[in-house]
Each structure stands twice: as structure tokens, then as C-alpha cells.
């Protein structure tokens, strides 16, 4: 996409160009996050489409690791064993 421009108002407001709003699904009331990377500002809309993209990107990222449930059960077993030992079992 080509570079588009907007001008900051005296109140610190910017208009996001229509082409960008449309492509990202930004509508009235859409919450937008701001990130900085060096001298760049990144806008991230919190739209349903953006959340679904994030879920898709994260899918499978924990493959090969034990599940959270397995880790909690293991910790609980160890905790129970310590309790029993403390009680003299």
C-alpha cells in the first residue's frame, strides 16, 4: 500500500485515511492501540477481525510443550506430597 498522510490538529487529533480505515475494519467507536518502535508509531485496531487474526497467529505456538493443565496437576501433586510429608505420612 502506498504511504498516506494526515495532519495533526491543535488538539492532538489525527484523521486515519478512509482507505486504511476500510482495510482494517475501523469504524466509529473502534478502540485503537498505539505502539512505538523507535521513531515509528503503530496503530492496532481492536476489531473482531484483528482479534481473530491474533488467535490464528497464536494457534499452535505451544505445540511440543506440556499443557497448562498438566503443569497445574503436577504442581498440585508435589504440593500434596509436601503436605503429607509435613504431616508425617
NUROVEX-239369 format. One record per atom (N, C-alpha, C, O): residue number from 0; atom name; x, y, z. Coordinates in nm, 2 decimals, always signed. Atoms other than C-alpha are relative to their C-alpha. Last residue first. Layout:
N
<nr NUM atom CA c1 X c2 Y c3 Z>
...
END
This chain:
89
<nr 88 atom N c1 +0.05 c2 +0.12 c3 +0.08>
<nr 88 atom CA c1 +0.28 c2 -3.97 c3 +5.62>
<nr 88 atom C c1 +0.11 c2 -0.05 c3 -0.08>
<nr 88 atom O c1 +0.09 c2 -0.15 c3 -0.15>
<nr 87 atom N c1 -0.06 c2 +0.12 c3 -0.04>
<nr 87 atom CA c1 +0.43 c2 -3.74 c3 +5.89>
<nr 87 atom C c1 -0.05 c2 -0.13 c3 -0.07>
<nr 87 atom O c1 -0.03 c2 -0.24 c3 -0.02>
<nr 86 atom N c1 +0.09 c2 +0.06 c3 -0.10>
<nr 86 atom CA c1 +0.20 c2 -3.44 c3 +5.85>
<nr 86 atom C c1 +0.05 c2 -0.13 c3 +0.05>
<nr 86 atom O c1 -0.01 c2 -0.19 c3 +0.14>
<nr 85 atom N c1 +0.00 c2 -0.09 c3 -0.12>
<nr 85 atom CA c1 +0.49 c2 -3.25 c3 +5.68>
<nr 85 atom C c1 -0.09 c2 -0.06 c3 +0.11>
<nr 85 atom O c1 -0.06 c2 -0.04 c3 +0.23>
<nr 84 atom N c1 -0.12 c2 +0.02 c3 -0.07>
<nr 84 atom CA c1 +0.53 c2 -3.55 c3 +5.45>
<nr 84 atom C c1 +0.01 c2 +0.09 c3 +0.12>
<nr 84 atom O c1 +0.06 c2 +0.05 c3 +0.23>
<nr 83 atom N c1 +0.01 c2 +0.13 c3 -0.07>
<nr 83 atom CA c1 +0.16 c2 -3.54 c3 +5.36>
<nr 83 atom C c1 +0.13 c2 -0.02 c3 +0.07>
<nr 83 atom O c1 +0.13 c2 -0.07 c3 +0.19>
<nr 82 atom N c1 +0.10 c2 -0.01 c3 -0.11>
<nr 82 atom CA c1 +0.17 c2 -3.16 c3 +5.29>
<nr 82 atom C c1 +0.00 c2 -0.13 c3 +0.07>
<nr 82 atom O c1 +0.00 c2 -0.13 c3 +0.20>
<nr 81 atom N c1 -0.07 c2 -0.08 c3 -0.11>
<nr 81 atom CA c1 +0.49 c2 -3.20 c3 +5.08>
<nr 81 atom C c1 -0.09 c2 +0.01 c3 +0.12>
<nr 81 atom O c1 -0.04 c2 +0.00 c3 +0.23>
<nr 80 atom N c1 -0.10 c2 +0.08 c3 -0.05>
<nr 80 atom CA c1 +0.32 c2 -3.47 c3 +4.87>
<nr 80 atom C c1 +0.07 c2 +0.07 c3 +0.12>
<nr 80 atom O c1 +0.10 c2 +0.00 c3 +0.22>
<nr 79 atom N c1 +0.07 c2 +0.09 c3 -0.09>
<nr 79 atom CA c1 +0.01 c2 -3.25 c3 +4.83>
<nr 79 atom C c1 +0.10 c2 -0.10 c3 +0.06>
<nr 79 atom O c1 +0.09 c2 -0.13 c3 +0.18>
<nr 78 atom N c1 +0.04 c2 -0.07 c3 -0.12>
<nr 78 atom CA c1 +0.23 c2 -2.97 c3 +4.69>
<nr 78 atom C c1 -0.07 c2 -0.10 c3 +0.10>
<nr 78 atom O c1 -0.04 c2 -0.09 c3 +0.22>
<nr 77 atom N c1 -0.12 c2 -0.03 c3 -0.08>
<nr 77 atom CA c1 +0.40 c2 -3.21 c3 +4.45>
<nr 77 atom C c1 -0.03 c2 +0.07 c3 +0.13>
<nr 77 atom O c1 +0.02 c2 +0.04 c3 +0.24>
<nr 76 atom N c1 -0.05 c2 +0.13 c3 -0.06>
<nr 76 atom CA c1 +0.07 c2 -3.34 c3 +4.33>
<nr 76 atom C c1 +0.12 c2 +0.02 c3 +0.09>
<nr 76 atom O c1 +0.13 c2 -0.04 c3 +0.20>
<nr 75 atom N c1 +0.09 c2 +0.03 c3 -0.11>
<nr 75 atom CA c1 -0.06 c2 -2.98 c3 +4.29>
<nr 75 atom C c1 +0.04 c2 -0.13 c3 +0.06>
<nr 75 atom O c1 +0.03 c2 -0.15 c3 +0.19>
<nr 74 atom N c1 -0.03 c2 -0.09 c3 -0.12>
<nr 74 atom CA c1 +0.24 c2 -2.88 c3 +4.09>
<nr 74 atom C c1 -0.08 c2 -0.04 c3 +0.11>
<nr 74 atom O c1 -0.04 c2 -0.04 c3 +0.23>
<nr 73 atom N c1 -0.13 c2 +0.04 c3 -0.05>
<nr 73 atom CA c1 +0.20 c2 -3.18 c3 +3.85>
<nr 73 atom C c1 +0.04 c2 +0.08 c3 +0.13>
<nr 73 atom O c1 +0.08 c2 +0.02 c3 +0.23>
<nr 72 atom N c1 +0.01 c2 +0.13 c3 -0.07>
<nr 72 atom CA c1 -0.17 c2 -3.11 c3 +3.82>
<nr 72 atom C c1 +0.13 c2 -0.05 c3 +0.06>
<nr 72 atom O c1 +0.13 c2 -0.10 c3 +0.17>
<nr 71 atom N c1 +0.07 c2 -0.02 c3 -0.12>
<nr 71 atom CA c1 -0.10 c2 -2.75 c3 +3.73>
<nr 71 atom C c1 -0.02 c2 -0.12 c3 +0.08>
<nr 71 atom O c1 +0.00 c2 -0.12 c3 +0.20>
<nr 70 atom N c1 -0.09 c2 -0.07 c3 -0.09>
<nr 70 atom CA c1 +0.16 c2 -2.84 c3 +3.47>
<nr 70 atom C c1 -0.06 c2 +0.03 c3 +0.14>
<nr 70 atom O c1 +0.00 c2 +0.01 c3 +0.24>
<nr 69 atom N c1 -0.10 c2 +0.10 c3 -0.05>
<nr 69 atom CA c1 -0.07 c2 -3.10 c3 +3.31>
<nr 69 atom C c1 +0.10 c2 +0.07 c3 +0.10>
<nr 69 atom O c1 +0.13 c2 +0.01 c3 +0.20>
<nr 68 atom N c1 +0.07 c2 +0.09 c3 -0.09>
<nr 68 atom CA c1 -0.35 c2 -2.84 c3 +3.29>
<nr 68 atom C c1 +0.10 c2 -0.10 c3 +0.06>
<nr 68 atom O c1 +0.10 c2 -0.13 c3 +0.18>
<nr 67 atom N c1 +0.01 c2 -0.07 c3 -0.13>
<nr 67 atom CA c1 -0.12 c2 -2.59 c3 +3.13>
<nr 67 atom C c1 -0.07 c2 -0.08 c3 +0.11>
<nr 67 atom O c1 -0.03 c2 -0.08 c3 +0.23>
<nr 66 atom N c1 +0.11 c2 -0.09 c3 -0.01>
<nr 66 atom CA c1 -0.04 c2 -2.84 c3 +2.86>
<nr 66 atom C c1 +0.00 c2 +0.07 c3 +0.14>
<nr 66 atom O c1 +0.06 c2 +0.02 c3 +0.23>
<nr 65 atom N c1 +0.11 c2 +0.06 c3 -0.08>
<nr 65 atom CA c1 +0.31 c2 -2.97 c3 +2.82>
<nr 65 atom C c1 -0.12 c2 +0.10 c3 +0.01>
<nr 65 atom O c1 -0.10 c2 +0.22 c3 +0.01>
<nr 64 atom N c1 -0.01 c2 -0.03 c3 -0.14>
<nr 64 atom CA c1 +0.51 c2 -2.81 c3 +2.54>
<nr 64 atom C c1 -0.11 c2 -0.07 c3 +0.07>
<nr 64 atom O c1 -0.22 c2 -0.10 c3 +0.01>
<nr 63 atom N c1 -0.12 c2 +0.06 c3 -0.05>
<nr 63 atom CA c1 +0.55 c2 -2.96 c3 +2.19>
<nr 63 atom C c1 +0.03 c2 +0.03 c3 +0.15>
<nr 63 atom O c1 +0.12 c2 -0.02 c3 +0.20>
<nr 62 atom N c1 -0.02 c2 +0.14 c3 +0.04>
<nr 62 atom CA c1 +0.30 c2 -2.73 c3 +2.03>
<nr 62 atom C c1 +0.13 c2 -0.05 c3 +0.05>
<nr 62 atom O c1 +0.24 c2 +0.02 c3 +0.04>
<nr 61 atom N c1 -0.04 c2 +0.08 c3 -0.11>
<nr 61 atom CA c1 +0.26 c2 -2.41 c3 +2.23>
<nr 61 atom C c1 +0.02 c2 -0.15 c3 -0.03>
<nr 61 atom O c1 +0.04 c2 -0.23 c3 +0.06>
<nr 60 atom N c1 -0.12 c2 -0.06 c3 -0.05>
<nr 60 atom CA c1 +0.25 c2 -2.17 c3 +1.93>
<nr 60 atom C c1 +0.06 c2 -0.08 c3 +0.12>
<nr 60 atom O c1 +0.17 c2 -0.07 c3 +0.16>
<nr 59 atom N c1 -0.11 c2 +0.09 c3 +0.01>
<nr 59 atom CA c1 -0.01 c2 -2.40 c3 +1.76>
<nr 59 atom C c1 +0.13 c2 +0.05 c3 +0.06>
<nr 59 atom O c1 +0.24 c2 -0.02 c3 +0.06>
<nr 58 atom N c1 +0.04 c2 +0.14 c3 +0.01>
<nr 58 atom CA c1 -0.26 c2 -2.12 c3 +1.70>
<nr 58 atom C c1 +0.13 c2 -0.09 c3 -0.02>
<nr 58 atom O c1 +0.20 c2 -0.07 c3 -0.11>
<nr 57 atom N c1 -0.04 c2 +0.07 c3 -0.12>
<nr 57 atom CA c1 -0.11 c2 -1.79 c3 +1.80>
<nr 57 atom C c1 -0.02 c2 -0.15 c3 +0.00>
<nr 57 atom O c1 +0.03 c2 -0.22 c3 +0.08>
<nr 56 atom N c1 -0.14 c2 +0.00 c3 -0.01>
<nr 56 atom CA c1 -0.13 c2 -1.64 c3 +1.46>
<nr 56 atom C c1 +0.06 c2 -0.08 c3 +0.11>
<nr 56 atom O c1 +0.17 c2 -0.13 c3 +0.11>
<nr 55 atom N c1 -0.05 c2 +0.09 c3 +0.11>
<nr 55 atom CA c1 -0.49 c2 -1.76 c3 +1.41>
<nr 55 atom C c1 +0.15 c2 +0.00 c3 +0.01>
<nr 55 atom O c1 +0.22 c2 -0.10 c3 -0.01>
<nr 54 atom N c1 +0.02 c2 +0.14 c3 -0.04>
<nr 54 atom CA c1 -0.58 c2 -1.61 c3 +1.75>
<nr 54 atom C c1 +0.06 c2 -0.09 c3 -0.10>
<nr 54 atom O c1 +0.12 c2 -0.19 c3 -0.06>
<nr 53 atom N c1 -0.09 c2 +0.03 c3 -0.11>
<nr 53 atom CA c1 -0.42 c2 -1.28 c3 +1.65>
<nr 53 atom C c1 -0.02 c2 -0.14 c3 +0.05>
<nr 53 atom O c1 +0.08 c2 -0.21 c3 +0.07>
<nr 52 atom N c1 -0.13 c2 +0.02 c3 +0.06>
<nr 52 atom CA c1 -0.61 c2 -1.28 c3 +1.32>
<nr 52 atom C c1 +0.10 c2 -0.03 c3 +0.11>
<nr 52 atom O c1 +0.19 c2 -0.12 c3 +0.08>
<nr 51 atom N c1 -0.01 c2 +0.13 c3 +0.06>
<nr 51 atom CA c1 -0.93 c2 -1.34 c3 +1.51>
<nr 51 atom C c1 +0.13 c2 -0.03 c3 -0.07>
<nr 51 atom O c1 +0.18 c2 -0.14 c3 -0.07>
<nr 50 atom N c1 -0.01 c2 +0.10 c3 -0.11>
<nr 50 atom CA c1 -0.86 c2 -1.04 c3 +1.74>
<nr 50 atom C c1 +0.00 c2 -0.14 c3 -0.06>
<nr 50 atom O c1 +0.08 c2 -0.23 c3 -0.01>
<nr 49 atom N c1 -0.14 c2 -0.01 c3 -0.05>
<nr 49 atom CA c1 -0.79 c2 -0.82 c3 +1.44>
<nr 49 atom C c1 +0.02 c2 -0.10 c3 +0.11>
<nr 49 atom O c1 +0.12 c2 -0.17 c3 +0.11>
<nr 48 atom N c1 -0.09 c2 +0.06 c3 +0.10>
<nr 48 atom CA c1 -1.12 c2 -0.93 c3 +1.27>
<nr 48 atom C c1 +0.15 c2 +0.00 c3 +0.05>
<nr 48 atom O c1 +0.22 c2 -0.10 c3 +0.02>
<nr 47 atom N c1 +0.01 c2 +0.15 c3 -0.01>
<nr 47 atom CA c1 -1.31 c2 -0.87 c3 +1.59>
<nr 47 atom C c1 +0.09 c2 -0.06 c3 -0.10>
<nr 47 atom O c1 +0.15 c2 -0.16 c3 -0.07>
<nr 46 atom N c1 +0.12 c2 +0.04 c3 +0.07>
<nr 46 atom CA c1 -1.17 c2 -0.51 c3 +1.59>
<nr 46 atom C c1 -0.01 c2 -0.16 c3 +0.02>
<nr 46 atom O c1 +0.09 c2 -0.22 c3 +0.05>
<nr 45 atom N c1 +0.05 c2 +0.12 c3 -0.07>
<nr 45 atom CA c1 -0.92 c2 -0.39 c3 +1.84>
<nr 45 atom C c1 -0.13 c2 -0.03 c3 -0.06>
<nr 45 atom O c1 -0.24 c2 -0.02 c3 +0.01>
<nr 44 atom N c1 +0.14 c2 +0.00 c3 -0.03>
<nr 44 atom CA c1 -0.74 c2 -0.16 c3 +1.59>
<nr 44 atom C c1 -0.04 c2 -0.12 c3 +0.08>
<nr 44 atom O c1 +0.01 c2 -0.23 c3 +0.05>
<nr 43 atom N c1 +0.06 c2 +0.14 c3 +0.01>
<nr 43 atom CA c1 -0.36 c2 -0.16 c3 +1.61>
<nr 43 atom C c1 -0.15 c2 +0.01 c3 +0.04>
<nr 43 atom O c1 -0.18 c2 +0.03 c3 +0.16>
<nr 42 atom N c1 +0.13 c2 +0.00 c3 -0.04>
<nr 42 atom CA c1 -0.18 c2 +0.17 c3 +1.52>
<nr 42 atom C c1 -0.06 c2 -0.14 c3 -0.01>
<nr 42 atom O c1 -0.05 c2 -0.21 c3 -0.12>
<nr 41 atom N c1 +0.08 c2 +0.10 c3 +0.06>
<nr 41 atom CA c1 +0.20 c2 +0.16 c3 +1.50>
<nr 41 atom C c1 -0.14 c2 +0.00 c3 +0.06>
<nr 41 atom O c1 -0.16 c2 +0.01 c3 +0.19>
<nr 40 atom N c1 +0.12 c2 +0.02 c3 -0.08>
<nr 40 atom CA c1 +0.40 c2 +0.47 c3 +1.57>
<nr 40 atom C c1 -0.08 c2 -0.10 c3 -0.08>
<nr 40 atom O c1 -0.11 c2 -0.09 c3 -0.20>
<nr 39 atom N c1 +0.13 c2 +0.04 c3 +0.07>
<nr 39 atom CA c1 +0.75 c2 +0.47 c3 +1.43>
<nr 39 atom C c1 -0.11 c2 -0.01 c3 +0.10>
<nr 39 atom O c1 -0.09 c2 -0.05 c3 +0.22>
<nr 38 atom N c1 +0.07 c2 -0.13 c3 +0.04>
<nr 38 atom CA c1 +1.06 c2 +0.66 c3 +1.56>
<nr 38 atom C c1 -0.13 c2 -0.03 c3 -0.07>
<nr 38 atom O c1 -0.19 c2 +0.06 c3 -0.12>
<nr 37 atom N c1 -0.09 c2 -0.11 c3 +0.05>
<nr 37 atom CA c1 +1.19 c2 +0.36 c3 +1.75>
<nr 37 atom C c1 -0.07 c2 +0.12 c3 -0.03>
<nr 37 atom O c1 -0.14 c2 +0.18 c3 +0.06>
<nr 36 atom N c1 -0.12 c2 +0.08 c3 +0.03>
<nr 36 atom CA c1 +0.91 c2 +0.11 c3 +1.77>
<nr 36 atom C c1 +0.10 c2 +0.10 c3 -0.06>
<nr 36 atom O c1 +0.09 c2 +0.14 c3 -0.17>
<nr 35 atom N c1 -0.12 c2 -0.07 c3 +0.07>
<nr 35 atom CA c1 +0.61 c2 +0.28 c3 +1.93>
<nr 35 atom C c1 +0.11 c2 -0.10 c3 -0.02>
<nr 35 atom O c1 +0.14 c2 -0.18 c3 +0.07>
<nr 34 atom N c1 -0.13 c2 +0.05 c3 -0.04>
<nr 34 atom CA c1 +0.27 c2 +0.12 c3 +1.99>
<nr 34 atom C c1 +0.11 c2 +0.08 c3 -0.06>
<nr 34 atom O c1 +0.09 c2 +0.14 c3 -0.17>
<nr 33 atom N c1 -0.11 c2 -0.07 c3 +0.06>
<nr 33 atom CA c1 -0.08 c2 +0.28 c3 +1.98>
<nr 33 atom C c1 +0.13 c2 -0.07 c3 +0.06>
<nr 33 atom O c1 +0.14 c2 -0.08 c3 +0.18>
<nr 32 atom N c1 -0.12 c2 +0.00 c3 -0.09>
<nr 32 atom CA c1 -0.40 c2 +0.08 c3 +2.04>
<nr 32 atom C c1 +0.12 c2 +0.07 c3 -0.07>
<nr 32 atom O c1 +0.13 c2 +0.06 c3 -0.20>
<nr 31 atom N c1 -0.12 c2 +0.01 c3 +0.08>
<nr 31 atom CA c1 -0.73 c2 +0.17 c3 +1.86>
<nr 31 atom C c1 +0.12 c2 +0.01 c3 +0.10>
<nr 31 atom O c1 +0.13 c2 +0.10 c3 +0.18>
<nr 30 atom N c1 -0.11 c2 -0.03 c3 -0.08>
<nr 30 atom CA c1 -1.08 c2 +0.11 c3 +2.00>
<nr 30 atom C c1 +0.13 c2 -0.02 c3 -0.07>
<nr 30 atom O c1 +0.15 c2 -0.13 c3 -0.14>
<nr 29 atom N c1 -0.10 c2 +0.10 c3 +0.00>
<nr 29 atom CA c1 -1.34 c2 +0.12 c3 +1.73>
<nr 29 atom C c1 +0.11 c2 +0.05 c3 +0.09>
<nr 29 atom O c1 +0.16 c2 +0.16 c3 +0.07>
<nr 28 atom N c1 +0.00 c2 +0.07 c3 -0.12>
<nr 28 atom CA c1 -1.62 c2 +0.36 c3 +1.82>
<nr 28 atom C c1 +0.10 c2 -0.11 c3 +0.02>
<nr 28 atom O c1 +0.12 c2 -0.17 c3 +0.12>
<nr 27 atom N c1 +0.02 c2 -0.08 c3 -0.12>
<nr 27 atom CA c1 -1.69 c2 +0.47 c3 +1.47>
<nr 27 atom C c1 -0.01 c2 -0.08 c3 +0.13>
<nr 27 atom O c1 -0.08 c2 -0.18 c3 +0.13>
<nr 26 atom N c1 +0.13 c2 -0.08 c3 +0.01>
<nr 26 atom CA c1 -1.55 c2 +0.22 c3 +1.23>
<nr 26 atom C c1 -0.01 c2 +0.08 c3 +0.12>
<nr 26 atom O c1 +0.07 c2 +0.08 c3 +0.21>
<nr 25 atom N c1 +0.02 c2 -0.10 c3 -0.11>
<nr 25 atom CA c1 -1.21 c2 +0.06 c3 +1.18>
<nr 25 atom C c1 -0.12 c2 +0.08 c3 -0.03>
<nr 25 atom O c1 -0.13 c2 +0.15 c3 -0.14>
<nr 24 atom N c1 +0.13 c2 +0.01 c3 -0.06>
<nr 24 atom CA c1 -1.23 c2 -0.25 c3 +0.96>
<nr 24 atom C c1 -0.02 c2 +0.10 c3 +0.12>
<nr 24 atom O c1 -0.10 c2 +0.07 c3 +0.21>
<nr 23 atom N c1 -0.02 c2 +0.06 c3 -0.13>
<nr 23 atom CA c1 -0.86 c2 -0.26 c3 +0.88>
<nr 23 atom C c1 -0.13 c2 -0.02 c3 +0.08>
<nr 23 atom O c1 -0.13 c2 -0.07 c3 +0.19>
<nr 22 atom N c1 -0.08 c2 +0.12 c3 +0.01>
<nr 22 atom CA c1 -0.89 c2 -0.21 c3 +0.50>
<nr 22 atom C c1 +0.01 c2 -0.07 c3 +0.14>
<nr 22 atom O c1 +0.02 c2 -0.19 c3 +0.14>
<nr 21 atom N c1 +0.08 c2 +0.11 c3 +0.07>
<nr 21 atom CA c1 -1.18 c2 +0.04 c3 +0.54>
<nr 21 atom C c1 +0.08 c2 -0.13 c3 +0.00>
<nr 21 atom O c1 +0.02 c2 -0.24 c3 +0.03>
<nr 20 atom N c1 +0.11 c2 +0.04 c3 -0.09>
<nr 20 atom CA c1 -0.99 c2 +0.25 c3 +0.80>
<nr 20 atom C c1 -0.08 c2 -0.11 c3 -0.06>
<nr 20 atom O c1 -0.12 c2 -0.21 c3 +0.01>
<nr 19 atom N c1 -0.05 c2 +0.08 c3 -0.11>
<nr 19 atom CA c1 -0.68 c2 +0.25 c3 +0.59>
<nr 19 atom C c1 -0.11 c2 -0.05 c3 +0.09>
<nr 19 atom O c1 -0.11 c2 -0.17 c3 +0.13>
<nr 18 atom N c1 -0.04 c2 +0.12 c3 +0.06>
<nr 18 atom CA c1 -0.86 c2 +0.36 c3 +0.27>
<nr 18 atom C c1 +0.06 c2 -0.09 c3 +0.11>
<nr 18 atom O c1 +0.04 c2 -0.22 c3 +0.11>
<nr 17 atom N c1 +0.11 c2 +0.09 c3 +0.02>
<nr 17 atom CA c1 -1.05 c2 +0.62 c3 +0.47>
<nr 17 atom C c1 +0.05 c2 -0.13 c3 -0.05>
<nr 17 atom O c1 -0.01 c2 -0.24 c3 -0.01>
<nr 16 atom N c1 +0.05 c2 +0.00 c3 +0.14>
<nr 16 atom CA c1 -0.73 c2 +0.79 c3 +0.59>
<nr 16 atom C c1 -0.11 c2 -0.11 c3 -0.02>
<nr 16 atom O c1 -0.09 c2 -0.22 c3 +0.03>
<nr 15 atom N c1 -0.05 c2 +0.11 c3 +0.07>
<nr 15 atom CA c1 -0.70 c2 +0.80 c3 +0.97>
<nr 15 atom C c1 -0.06 c2 -0.01 c3 -0.14>
<nr 15 atom O c1 -0.18 c2 -0.01 c3 -0.15>
<nr 14 atom N c1 +0.10 c2 +0.07 c3 +0.08>
<nr 14 atom CA c1 -0.78 c2 +1.15 c3 +1.08>
<nr 14 atom C c1 +0.07 c2 -0.11 c3 -0.07>
<nr 14 atom O c1 +0.17 c2 -0.10 c3 -0.14>
<nr 13 atom N c1 -0.04 c2 +0.04 c3 +0.14>
<nr 13 atom CA c1 -0.54 c2 +1.27 c3 +1.35>
<nr 13 atom C c1 -0.12 c2 -0.07 c3 -0.06>
<nr 13 atom O c1 -0.20 c2 -0.13 c3 +0.00>
<nr 12 atom N c1 +0.08 c2 +0.09 c3 +0.07>
<nr 12 atom CA c1 -0.62 c2 +1.46 c3 +1.68>
<nr 12 atom C c1 +0.05 c2 -0.03 c3 -0.15>
<nr 12 atom O c1 +0.10 c2 +0.07 c3 -0.21>
<nr 11 atom N c1 -0.07 c2 +0.12 c3 +0.01>
<nr 11 atom CA c1 -0.36 c2 +1.63 c3 +1.90>
<nr 11 atom C c1 -0.08 c2 -0.11 c3 -0.07>
<nr 11 atom O c1 -0.05 c2 -0.23 c3 -0.05>
<nr 10 atom N c1 +0.05 c2 +0.08 c3 -0.11>
<nr 10 atom CA c1 -0.60 c2 +1.91 c3 +1.99>
<nr 10 atom C c1 +0.07 c2 -0.13 c3 +0.00>
<nr 10 atom O c1 +0.04 c2 -0.22 c3 +0.09>
<nr 9 atom N c1 -0.05 c2 -0.07 c3 -0.12>
<nr 9 atom CA c1 -0.42 c2 +2.16 c3 +1.76>
<nr 9 atom C c1 -0.03 c2 -0.08 c3 +0.13>
<nr 9 atom O c1 +0.03 c2 -0.06 c3 +0.23>
<nr 8 atom N c1 +0.08 c2 -0.12 c3 -0.04>
<nr 8 atom CA c1 -0.49 c2 +1.91 c3 +1.48>
<nr 8 atom C c1 +0.07 c2 +0.06 c3 +0.12>
<nr 8 atom O c1 +0.15 c2 +0.00 c3 +0.19>
<nr 7 atom N c1 +0.04 c2 -0.01 c3 -0.14>
<nr 7 atom CA c1 -0.23 c2 +1.66 c3 +1.35>
<nr 7 atom C c1 -0.07 c2 +0.13 c3 +0.02>
<nr 7 atom O c1 -0.02 c2 +0.24 c3 -0.02>
<nr 6 atom N c1 -0.06 c2 -0.11 c3 -0.08>
<nr 6 atom CA c1 -0.22 c2 +1.63 c3 +0.97>
<nr 6 atom C c1 -0.05 c2 +0.01 c3 +0.14>
<nr 6 atom O c1 -0.17 c2 +0.00 c3 +0.16>
<nr 5 atom N c1 +0.10 c2 -0.07 c3 -0.07>
<nr 5 atom CA c1 -0.28 c2 +1.31 c3 +0.77>
<nr 5 atom C c1 +0.07 c2 +0.11 c3 +0.08>
<nr 5 atom O c1 +0.19 c2 +0.10 c3 +0.10>
<nr 4 atom N c1 -0.03 c2 -0.10 c3 -0.10>
<nr 4 atom CA c1 -0.08 c2 +1.13 c3 +0.51>
<nr 4 atom C c1 -0.12 c2 +0.06 c3 +0.07>
<nr 4 atom O c1 -0.23 c2 +0.06 c3 +0.01>
<nr 3 atom N c1 +0.10 c2 -0.10 c3 +0.00>
<nr 3 atom CA c1 -0.09 c2 +0.81 c3 +0.30>
<nr 3 atom C c1 +0.03 c2 +0.10 c3 +0.12>
<nr 3 atom O c1 +0.10 c2 +0.06 c3 +0.21>
<nr 2 atom N c1 +0.00 c2 -0.09 c3 -0.12>
<nr 2 atom CA c1 +0.20 c2 +0.60 c3 +0.20>
<nr 2 atom C c1 -0.11 c2 +0.10 c3 -0.01>
<nr 2 atom O c1 -0.12 c2 +0.17 c3 -0.11>
<nr 1 atom N c1 -0.07 c2 -0.13 c3 +0.01>
<nr 1 atom CA c1 +0.12 c2 +0.35 c3 -0.08>
<nr 1 atom C c1 -0.01 c2 +0.08 c3 +0.14>
<nr 1 atom O c1 -0.11 c2 +0.05 c3 +0.21>
<nr 0 atom N c1 +0.09 c2 -0.12 c3 +0.00>
<nr 0 atom CA c1 +0.00 c2 +0.00 c3 +0.00>
<nr 0 atom C c1 +0.09 c2 +0.12 c3 +0.00>
<nr 0 atom O c1 +0.19 c2 +0.13 c3 +0.06>
END
